[in-house]
Each structure stands twice: as structure tokens, then as C-alpha cells.
Amino acid sequence: MMTRKQKYRSFTLVALAVASIAAGTYAYYNMRNAIPDEIHYCSDDENPLQKLTDHPLVTYSEDMEVSGNGSYKVEFKIANILPLKTVKVEKTERPTIYASGTSVGIYMETEGVLIVDSGEIQTKDGQLLKPAEHIVKSGDYIEKINGQELHNKQELLDKVAQSDGSSMVLSVMRQGELVDLQVTPVMAEDGSYKLGIWVRDNVQGIGTLTYVTPEGKFGALGHGISDADTGDLLKLGKGELYQAEILDVVKGSSGSPGELRGVIRYRNEDIMGNIEKNTKIGIYGTLSEETIHSLPLSSYELGMKQEVQEGPATILCSVDGNIKEYQAVIRNIDLGQTDTNKCFEIEITDESLLNTTGGIVQGMSGSPIIQNGRIIGAVTHVFIADSTCGYGIFIENMLDI
């Protein structure tokens, strides 16, 4: 029989083995996730794979078939032994786009009416009723009511007011599926009929225009527009980009993000263009020719993700009505983050911008990031604990190469 000492030694060895396997697995997936599935390179990029082998154990085979257009696949391994990932490498012409940095007003209407939450209604006799509880869900989009298309919140209010308390069928889009829900309005203490739901059909705010293509297409924000209550990406019905005037800056500090405060005049003559897509990596659309000619745009070549370096960079933004270039530093680049807006960290080091804003503030999302004479990304988020720092997205992610 095993003595207590032998059992303890066996248990320790097993625990160490399990810990070693877990640590090795964690390290493996960390290295794997740090390598993108696909990269693009240009003819002037002599070694596009160099940045992918920063880790001393990561290697790749130089035995690869290169197609006529210069594209190929390369297998990465750990120490030339353990397979890690196969990366698709595509050759492309280096695009040139126009960087902006202009503050813009954003107005967006949802596709359908968004249900934010359900609530209670107080009736004339003092009862508290919740007619929609356990029927609707936060994040549902009402597309039809009693079989008729619903365009906005006011239409919903009107139809409920005219219901006389009769049951209504709400056709809602829920996780990509159209679902019919039956809800009965109740009479509130003021004599009106209500469904007991909180809804929203539009959103507005201030952000930064990132780039304009030679064809007049724009990208902005570097992240999507989500509902403040549900956190879900809003389904775009239609939207416009407006001219915005910055009136004030609320300086950011630790634990308190600042913001650019301004005015958006929703007049036809102030429309800059149409918003056509709301995605998790930015909003996109087309600018009018008049807007393109009036904007202060600067032409830049595109910097590919593997060309981004830790070290000095600049950002373009407008905090006083004029676009200026401010000093910053890039850190902790994550090449594997191909579908997110947190690809690297950026710290504002420019004293004049720090004195004005405290660093990155709300409204600066979309500010172009320049490094080595090329546009390489856009500011997307601020760190709540440190307003001098935030995240950036690769410009390559924002563009459809």
C-alpha cells in the first residue's frame, strides 16, 4: 500500500502535469490567436511575414507556391514542429484614401421600432399592470402591428391609442426570425391605452469622419452604433451625416470619460451624405459631391496591419472646429484581431490635446491615426480608468480591400 507521503507525491506530480498542460495549451492558443488568418501586402513590402514571427518560437516554412498574382499560403509552426495556423497572403495595390478628422453629426433611424424594455402601468383604480412582461424581449424590433408595416414610434403610439383595449399582434424581428406576439393594451390612470413597453426609433450624436475614398464613400467612428440600454448594434433603417459645430469640451479624467459637446442643425442644407451601413467596425455611406469639395481632406497611402509599429504616431481630430495633428504612441498591437475594433492601444502624448481634452473623449471615435506617412487606423475607445489611453482599429479592417 502507498504511504501518505507517496500519495501526496503522486497527487503533486499529477497536479503539476495538469498545470503544465493547461499552461502549454493557453500559450499555444495565445500564439495562434496573435496571428491573423489573412494579410495583404504591397510590392514595396519586402517581408510581410516578419511581424508575424516576433515570437522566437514561431516559424514558417519558406517552401510555398506563389500564384501569378503574388498570392500564396504559408504554414506557421511552433519551433518548426507543431502546426499553428495557415495564413493566406494576398498581394494588392496600395490604396490611397483621404483622411478626415472632421467632427460630424449622426442621425440614424432604426429598421422597425426597437423595444428597449417592458414596464408597468398604473391604472385608474391604482393597480400596477405589466401587459407586455414575459411576452416582448429587450432587443426585439417591431416591424408590423396587426399585419401593417410600422415605420416609427409615433405610428405605434397612434395605433395603441386607437385600439380601445383590443389585443394587438406585434410582428417582431428577434434574432433574425420574425415572431408574432399578442399583447393587450391597458388603460392608464390618465385614460390613455398603453402597452407597457419602452421603445426607440432613432439615435443621434457626434463622432468623427475617418476617411473618404476617391469614389466618395466614407467610413466613420471605427465602431458601430449600439443602443445605450440593450447594448445591441442598432439595425439601420436610414440615416444621414450632418455638419456639426463643437461648442465645448468636457475634459476626461480617471473614471470619468469626457466628451465633445456641440450642435447639430438638422437642416437639408447641412446634410453631408447618407449613412448606408451600421457595422461593428464603423458606419459607412456616401458623401455628396458638394461636401467632398468643401471638406479639408488629406491624401494618404494605406498602411497594412503588419506594417503598424509600436512607437510614435499622430491622430487627426477637431476639438475646436479646426482639424489638427496631435502626437500619440501606439502600444500592444494584436494582429489577430481581424473582426474587432480593439486592435491596438494608443496613448495621447500631445500636451496641447491633453490640456484641452485630457486625452481621448467621446466624439473623437473615428479620428484617423497616421504613422510613417500612412493612415494605419482610427481611434475607437477610451480607457475609463485612464483617459489618455484607448483602443484603435486597423484601417485595413475598416476598408474592404
Secondary structure by P-SEA (a helix, b strand, c coil): cccaaaaaaaaaaaaaaaaaaaaaaaaaaaaaaacccccccccccccccccccccccbbbbccccccccccbbbbbbcccccccbbbbbbbbcbbbbbbbcbbbbbbbbcccbbbcccccccccccccccccccccccccccccccccccccaaaaaaaaaaccccbbbbbcccccbbbbbbbbbbbcccccccccbbbbcbbbbbbbbcccccccccccccbbbccccccccccccbbbbbbbbbcccccccccbbbbbbbbbcccccccccccccccccbbbbbbcaaaaaacbbbbbcccccccccccbbbbbbbcccbbbbbbbcccccccccccccccbbbbbccaaaaaccccccccccccbbbcccccccccccccccccccbbbbcccccccc
